[in-house]
Amino acid sequence: MPHLLRPPKLPRLDRLVCTLLALGALSACSSLTPQPSVLATSVAFSTTGDLLWTPADQAHWSVVRFPGKRHTHFKLVDHEKRAGTQADAAQSISMLRHNLRVPPEQLGTLTFHWQVPELIEGADMALRHADDSPVRVVLAFEGDRRQFSARDAMLSELSLALTGEALPYATLMYVWSNRRPVESVIANPRTDRIQKIVVESGPARLKQWLEYERDVRADFQKTFGEAPGALLAIGLMTDSDNTQSTTRAWYGDIRLTRP
């Protein structure tokens, strides 16, 4: 009998990002089950030039689960006298997602906060089978898809077929690594349209609230070698499905300040 050709499978992280941060009407994707919102954001810059996401609000953010996968639980808590969002992952993966559109000329400094009590043993985001992280802040950007390589165009078409959403033009993640140096860039092994910047590494600063300020335009230029397009989505992700482990983390306020 002739062999049937099967389309190659997208790696777990590729499927995740394609699904959550695709550049379209994410709510229309039939493979997802949006859950009640647990976070909110203002949708316009304030008079001070800030766009602020706070755990105290209750709209606009949605929890996205994945069929056949255990899901990470998110809930609002007061942790060490600070309002935050607690993420609990037990061999699981899911994300909080917010859709928006910030023009590239308004992309300035992104400030975010998180706390991690312990690292995930054996996690390494450069390896597909160990690609887990206790915390991620994920940004998806608009761009000219005609610049996709043949491989990326194929992945985008596969994503569209599997999830109902095309691959984002570019996805930038801020992550905590077990051992890779701070400011190093970890490329996704399947597509260079997904890049991770290590903003924290190792166990030295566990069990404390940490604050980060990132120049979004500079980070995008560093990782993708071009100026960014509009910011179209932001997500918070805690995952432990690849290492089959358990982890917990807390996220605080996220602020985007215009240049």
Protein Blocks (a to p, Z undefined) as FASTA:
>chain_A
ZZddddddddfklmmmmmmmccbdfklpmkbccdddfbdcdfbdcfkopacddfkbcghi
acdddehiacdddddddeehiacdddddehiaddddddddddfklpccdddddddfbdce
hiafkbmklmccfbdcdddddddfklpcfklmmmmmmmmmmnopacdfbdcdddddfklc
ghiacddfkbckbccddfbgcjklgoiacdddddfklmmmmmnopacdddfbdcddddfk
lnopaddddddddddddZZ
